[in-house]
Amino acid sequence: MKPEKLVIVLAGLAVFLSVALSLTVSPWWLLLAGFVGLNLSVSAFLEGTKI
């Protein structure tokens, strides 16, 4: 599996886990889902650029 695909799979699992934890433990776990989503959005715009 390519590293790019692995990152996307791990991000999806993190979002799924945080939503499940927010339903069962605390709504504060939604912050993790928001952070992962924001990180994926930023990485989509910065793909191929050198910082």
C-alpha positions, -999 to 999 in steps of 0.1 A, spaced: 0 0 0 13 34 -9 20 58 20 -5 83 7 -33 57 8 -22 46 43 -25 81 56 -60 85 42 -70 51 57 -56 61 91 -74 95 90 -107 78 82 -102 54 111 -94 83 134 -126 101 124 -147 70 128 -132 63 162 -137 99 174 -173 99 163 -179 66 181 -162 79 212 -182 111 211 -214 91 211 -204 68 240 -179 88 261 -179 126 256 -188 150 228 -153 165 232 -140 137 210 -155 155 180 -126 179 183 -104 151 171 -127 145 140 -126 182 133 -88 184 136 -83 154 113 -107 169 87 -90 202 88 -56 185 84 -69 165 54 -82 197 38 -50 216 43 -29 187 30 -51 186 -2 -42 223 -9 -5 219 -1 1 187 -20 31 191 -42 43 223 -27 75 226 -8 74 245 25 
